Amino acid sequence: MAPIPLVAGNWKMHGLGPDLAEIEAIAAGLTEGGPEAMICPPATLIQQAALGVAALPLKIGAQDCHAEAKGAHTGDISAEMLADAGAEAVILGHSERRQSHGETDGIVAAKVGAAWRAGLTPILCVGETAEERAAGRALTVAATQLAGSLPGSGAGPLVVAYEPVWAIGTGRVPTPDEIAEMHAGLRDALAQIGDVERAARTRILYGGSVKPANAAAIAAIPGVDGALVGGASLAAADFLAIVAAFDGAAA
Ligand code: PGA
């Protein structure tokens, strides 16, 4: 049976206090029994957002964590602190962090372990650059990232997000066949790393320029279990339209 889809919004470095109203509008607009919905606001808003939606069917996640639980790490936030603030999940290995913070697969793997230690679900991002796709290496690159970004030991709940770097914030999206091929290949890679049963129940989201206009077509692609949405998650109406497009996609 296909898992319940997850539509997660990555607010990146957007969001001041007044924007909590947008999160509450999203929570109020969700219908029971629909896809799972989550917003990952900047860390400064997590606690207020989690309190604001506590009785509503919207989950709150974070965008990164440190690998250690506590210590002398100026400016960093641990997975335990995010859980304490009310986060249920954490995006890890986003290409923006891999590129501008030099995060290697090894660093991401340690963070995945930290998320599990703190009871958070990691949303692990992998994806190729335009050059890697042009060279025919898209699946090799993404599957290698996936294998390298999972800790050698330990296990917990996992969500994978296939996010081609060239599709993020560009308005460009792979073809449905390309997305289907990548999701099938990543699920095979998961089965080889872990076990077939776990691979079958792990949700693999597509991310990169998901908008209300293309969400239904993306939701219909075999092997797509939800979406990781950047820009279009900032406005309640757009995000809710994307959630609605995934309603029934599990059937
Ligand atoms: P986008 O971002 O939807 O704005 O392309 C997606 C992401 O970076 O997760």
Boltz pocket constraint, residues with backbone or C-beta under 6 A from the ligand:
constraints:
  - pocket:
      binder: B
      contacts: [[A, 10], [A, 163], [A, 167], [A, 168], [A, 169], [A, 170], [A, 207], [A, 208], [A, 209], [A, 210], [A, 228], [A, 229], [A, 230], [A, 231], [A, 232]]
      max_distance: 6.0
